[in-house]
């Protein structure tokens, strides 16, 4: 794929990153601080509804494989997902105000439904977008492509965070409306530029043997599919388990200021971008995608091990290095894992398998955001000091990285494709 096409495609990842910051970060804070909603309610509405919507990833991916419009199998679903995202982002401040002004159960239920629709739009667009990227690339170039488009997502996160913070420095509801309105318009424009003439018409129709029922049977019975689903689920879970507690750890255990702990995000982002770009352009051509993901996990072991030691010693001396390494490991794991994920698909069913891997990612991030605080509280409840509780989280992540790497080496692309082909024939024969 030509570089100009990769950069165009990456505009979708750019707005996904920016919108995620506004919806799950900026709006999160405003609902809690400026509008006074309970933190548990904020988490349920924004995170819970958003991640719950990922349950549609597999059926939506399958639909995009099987049912197109005017011969286009990816573009219609991305357009619908983008339209839902545009409409929900534009109206999100009004829904937040409506809910926070009188948080009755009825209003909370309506708000949950709204944010579920927002998550539906994002997950529909993201799942089918990755299927389109898979359709449009060869195995040999996917490491390079993934490194570029995921770097654009990181840039989108930075732009969303910095732009939102600067514009809302003097907060008012009107400024919040303007910010989200501009973001919604940018989503529409960037998607149009990204996808113009990139989706190719598909000739012919797939057989009825590729029904959703039979496709789900293949997913459930394939050992390789279960292995990779577990790898994605647990890999991302352990990589992001510290996400919610890292800044509190810096303030509570290391005695750092708010400004210093806020800089954790910048250090992490530098490491992630370095891991993505170096991993995709330099390392994958030499050691392969599985090797790249394994290297990312091993860097993570070092980073989390170092954070565990710093927590036990309550010493901030090497925390910047630890967070840089943590980001580097996450970037390397991401570029290797996502490239491998695109290879673990079959012709005309990329959407189905990408949907499965997208669901695994959502479950992992939801679980890590919920369980990290619980692990800390359980250790403290059992009599451990707070710094020991943080160390337990980091230590669990280090051990988890080793176990996930062992799981990775049982994943094989050739075995996967042979196994899926055999299962499809067997299921077609058994179900008639």
ZIDABEL-V957424 format. One record per backbone hydrogen bond with DSSP energy under -0.5 kcal/mol. CO is the residue of the C=O (numbers start at 1). NH is the residue of the N-H. E is the energy in kcal/mol with one decimal. If there is no record, write none. Layout:
CO,NH,E  CO,NH,E
//
This chain:
2,5,-0.5  2,6,-2.0  3,7,-2.8  4,8,-2.0  5,9,-2.7  6,10,-2.2  7,11,-0.5  8,11,-1.4  9,12,-1.5  9,13,-0.6  10,14,-2.1  11,15,-2.0  12,16,-2.1  13,17,-2.2  14,18,-2.1  15,19,-2.9  16,20,-1.9  17,21,-1.5  18,22,-1.9  19,23,-3.0  20,24,-2.4  21,25,-1.5  21,26,-2.4  22,27,-2.7  25,29,-2.3  26,30,-2.2  27,31,-2.6  28,32,-1.6  29,33,-3.5  29,34,-0.6  30,35,-2.5  31,37,-3.2  38,42,-2.1  39,43,-2.6  40,44,-2.1  41,45,-2.5  42,46,-2.7  42,47,-0.5  43,47,-0.8  43,48,-2.3  44,49,-1.4  46,50,-1.2  47,51,-2.7  48,52,-2.3  49,53,-1.5  51,54,-1.4  52,55,-1.9  53,56,-1.8  54,57,-2.0  56,60,-2.6  57,61,-2.5  58,62,-2.5  59,63,-2.5  60,64,-2.2  61,65,-1.2  61,352,-0.5  62,66,-2.1  63,67,-3.3  66,68,-0.6  69,72,-1.9  71,73,-0.5  71,202,-2.9  72,69,-2.2  74,78,-2.0  75,79,-2.6  76,80,-2.2  77,81,-2.6  78,82,-2.6  79,83,-2.6  80,84,-2.3  81,85,-2.1  82,86,-3.0  83,87,-2.5  84,88,-2.3  85,89,-2.8  86,90,-2.1  87,91,-1.5  88,92,-1.3  91,94,-0.5  91,95,-2.0  92,96,-2.7  93,97,-2.3  94,98,-2.7  95,99,-2.4  96,100,-2.7  97,101,-2.0  98,102,-0.6  99,102,-0.6  102,104,-2.9  104,108,-2.7  105,109,-2.3  106,110,-2.2  107,111,-2.6  108,112,-2.5  109,113,-2.2  110,114,-2.1  111,115,-2.7  112,116,-1.9  113,117,-2.0  114,118,-2.0  115,119,-2.3  116,120,-2.5  117,121,-2.5  118,122,-2.2  119,123,-3.0  120,124,-2.7  121,125,-2.4  122,126,-2.8  123,127,-2.5  124,128,-2.0  125,129,-2.1  126,130,-2.2  127,131,-1.7  128,132,-2.2  129,133,-2.4  130,134,-2.3  131,135,-2.6  132,136,-1.9  133,137,-0.6  134,137,-0.9  138,141,-1.1  138,142,-0.7  139,142,-0.9  141,145,-2.2  142,146,-3.0  143,147,-2.0  144,148,-1.7  145,149,-2.6  146,150,-2.5  147,151,-1.3  148,152,-2.0  149,153,-1.2  150,154,-1.9  151,155,-2.3  152,156,-2.4  153,157,-2.3  154,158,-2.3  155,159,-2.9  156,160,-2.8  157,161,-2.6  158,162,-3.0  159,163,-2.7  160,164,-2.0  161,165,-2.2  162,166,-2.4  163,167,-2.4  164,168,-2.2  166,169,-1.0  169,171,-0.8  172,176,-2.0  173,177,-2.4  174,178,-2.3  175,179,-2.6  176,180,-2.3  177,181,-2.2  178,182,-2.5  179,183,-2.2  180,184,-2.2  181,185,-2.1  182,186,-2.4  183,187,-2.2  184,188,-1.8  185,189,-2.3  186,190,-2.9  187,191,-2.1  188,192,-1.9  189,193,-2.3  190,194,-2.5  191,195,-2.2  192,196,-1.0  195,198,-2.0  195,199,-0.7  198,200,-0.5  207,210,-1.6  208,211,-1.2  211,215,-2.5  212,216,-2.6  213,217,-1.6  214,218,-1.9  215,219,-2.2  216,220,-2.4  217,221,-2.3  218,222,-1.8  221,223,-0.5  222,226,-2.1  223,227,-2.5  224,228,-2.5  225,229,-2.5  226,230,-2.3  227,231,-2.2  228,232,-2.8  229,233,-2.7  230,234,-2.8  231,235,-2.4  232,236,-2.2  233,237,-1.8  234,238,-2.5  235,239,-2.0  236,240,-2.0  237,241,-0.6  240,243,-1.5  242,246,-1.8  245,249,-2.4  246,250,-2.0  247,251,-1.9  248,252,-3.2  249,253,-2.2  249,254,-1.4  250,256,-2.5  257,261,-2.4  258,262,-2.4  259,263,-1.5  261,264,-1.2  262,265,-1.3  262,266,-0.6  263,267,-2.3  264,268,-2.6  265,269,-2.3  266,270,-2.3  267,271,-2.0  268,272,-2.5  269,273,-2.6  270,274,-2.1  271,275,-2.5  272,276,-2.5  273,277,-2.6  274,278,-2.4  274,279,-0.5  275,279,-1.6  276,280,-2.4  277,281,-2.2  278,282,-2.3  278,283,-1.8  279,284,-2.7  283,286,-1.4  283,287,-2.6  284,288,-2.4  287,291,-0.6  288,292,-1.8  289,293,-2.4  290,294,-2.4  291,295,-2.4  292,296,-2.2  293,297,-2.0  294,298,-2.4  295,299,-2.5  296,300,-1.9  297,301,-2.1  298,302,-1.8  299,303,-2.5  300,304,-3.1  301,305,-2.3  302,306,-2.3  303,307,-2.3  304,308,-2.2  305,309,-2.0  306,310,-2.5  307,311,-2.3  308,312,-2.4  309,313,-2.3  310,314,-1.2  310,315,-1.8  316,319,-1.5  318,322,-2.3  319,323,-2.2  320,324,-2.4  321,325,-2.5  322,326,-2.2  323,327,-2.4  324,328,-2.4  325,329,-2.7  326,330,-2.2  327,331,-2.7  328,332,-2.4  329,333,-2.7  330,334,-2.5  331,335,-2.4  332,336,-2.1  333,337,-3.0  334,338,-3.0  335,339,-1.4  336,340,-2.1  337,341,-2.3  338,342,-1.9  339,343,-1.2  340,344,-1.6  343,345,-1.8  346,349,-2.2  349,353,-1.7  350,354,-2.9  351,355,-2.2  352,356,-1.6  353,357,-2.3  354,358,-2.6  355,359,-2.1  356,360,-1.9  357,361,-2.0  358,362,-2.2  359,363,-2.5  360,364,-2.1  361,365,-2.4  362,366,-2.5  363,367,-2.5  364,368,-2.5  365,369,-2.0  366,370,-1.7  367,371,-2.9  368,372,-1.5  370,374,-0.9  371,375,-2.7  372,376,-2.0  373,377,-2.3  374,378,-2.6  375,379,-2.2  376,380,-2.1  377,381,-2.7  378,382,-1.8  379,384,-2.5  380,383,-1.7  385,389,-1.9  386,390,-2.1  387,391,-1.9  388,392,-2.2  389,393,-1.6  390,394,-2.1  391,395,-2.8  392,396,-2.4  393,397,-1.9  394,398,-2.1  395,399,-2.3  396,400,-2.6  397,401,-2.3  398,402,-1.4  399,403,-2.0  400,404,-2.7  401,405,-1.9  402,406,-1.8  403,407,-1.9  404,408,-2.1  405,409,-1.2  407,410,-1.6  408,411,-2.0  412,416,-2.4  413,417,-2.3  414,418,-2.2  415,419,-2.8  416,420,-2.7  417,421,-2.1  418,422,-2.3  419,423,-2.4  420,424,-2.5  421,425,-1.8  422,426,-2.4  423,427,-3.0  424,428,-2.2  425,429,-2.1  426,430,-2.6  427,431,-2.5  428,432,-0.8
//
